[in-house]
Amino acid sequence: MFFLKGEEIEDPTVTVSGTLLVNHLYTHILFKSGATHLFLSPKFVDKLASKPDEIDIQLYMTTPLGFAYHTDIIFKNCAINVEGKILSADLVQLEIQGWDIILRMD
């Protein structure tokens, strides 16, 4: 697992970014193929009305540059609006720069 900064995207053909409503808030989202979890920026957490839960284990992530981060905070059942369809997602809090949320793209 890893997080990305905007300037670290290696192949822009496997990523898409845009704006969606999450819990009724406009959110800058990165869609990333191959991501193992759905991530949420601590800066965006302040805007959410949701309360966090703790994960039973610590998740450890490294960046492509070798920096390591860990977290045990998750926001469950966040409502993501995609063209009028509401999808529920559990978002793991992680230090993300450049986006509010990173979603998996299959």
C-alpha positions in Angstrom: 0.0 0.0 0.0 1.1 3.5 -0.6 0.0 7.1 -1.0 0.7 9.4 -3.8 1.3 13.1 -4.3 0.1 14.6 -7.5 3.6 14.9 -8.9 4.4 11.2 -8.2 1.9 9.6 -10.6 4.0 7.4 -12.9 1.4 6.6 -15.6 -1.5 8.9 -15.8 -3.4 6.4 -18.0 -4.1 4.2 -14.9 -5.3 7.1 -12.7 -8.3 9.4 -13.0 -9.2 12.3 -10.7 -12.3 14.3 -10.3 -14.9 15.7 -7.9 -17.7 13.7 -6.3 -20.1 14.3 -3.4 -19.0 12.4 -0.3 -21.3 12.8 2.7 -22.8 15.8 0.8 -19.4 17.5 0.5 -17.6 18.2 -2.8 -14.5 16.1 -2.7 -11.3 16.0 -4.8 -10.9 12.2 -5.5 -8.1 10.2 -7.1 -9.2 6.9 -8.7 -6.3 4.5 -8.6 -6.0 1.1 -10.1 -4.4 -1.5 -7.9 -5.1 0.4 -4.6 -5.7 -2.1 -1.8 -7.8 0.2 0.4 -9.8 3.4 0.2 -8.1 6.3 1.8 -9.1 9.6 3.3 -7.0 12.7 4.0 -6.8 14.0 7.6 -7.5 17.5 6.2 -10.8 16.2 4.8 -11.7 14.4 8.1 -12.3 17.8 9.7 -15.1 18.4 7.2 -16.9 15.1 7.8 -19.7 14.8 10.3 -18.8 11.1 10.8 -17.0 9.7 13.9 -14.0 7.5 13.3 -13.7 3.9 14.4 -10.4 2.1 15.2 -9.2 -0.9 13.1 -8.2 -3.9 15.2 -4.7 -3.8 13.6 -2.3 -1.1 12.5 -2.0 -0.7 8.7 1.5 0.2 7.5 2.0 1.9 4.1 5.1 3.0 2.3 5.4 5.6 -0.5 7.3 4.9 -3.7 10.0 7.1 -2.1 10.3 4.8 0.9 8.5 6.9 3.5 6.5 4.7 6.0 3.1 5.6 7.6 0.8 3.8 9.8 -2.9 4.2 10.8 -5.6 2.5 12.7 -8.4 5.0 12.0 -11.3 4.2 9.6 -14.5 6.1 8.7 -17.3 3.6 8.0 -20.2 3.9 5.6 -19.3 7.1 3.9 -21.8 8.0 1.2 -20.2 8.5 -2.2 -22.5 9.9 -4.9 -21.6 8.7 -8.4 -24.1 10.2 -11.0 -27.0 9.9 -8.5 -26.2 6.5 -7.3 -25.1 6.3 -3.6 -22.3 3.9 -2.8 -21.1 3.2 0.7 -17.4 3.1 1.5 -15.1 2.5 4.5 -12.3 5.1 4.2 -9.0 4.6 6.0 -7.4 7.8 7.2 -4.0 8.3 5.7 -1.6 11.2 5.1 -2.6 12.1 1.5 -1.4 15.2 -0.3 -3.2 16.6 -3.3 -6.5 14.7 -2.9 -9.2 14.4 -0.3 -9.8 10.7 -1.0 -8.2 7.9 -3.0 -10.6 5.2 -4.3 -9.9 1.9 -5.9 -10.6 1.7 -9.6 -11.4 -1.8 -10.9 
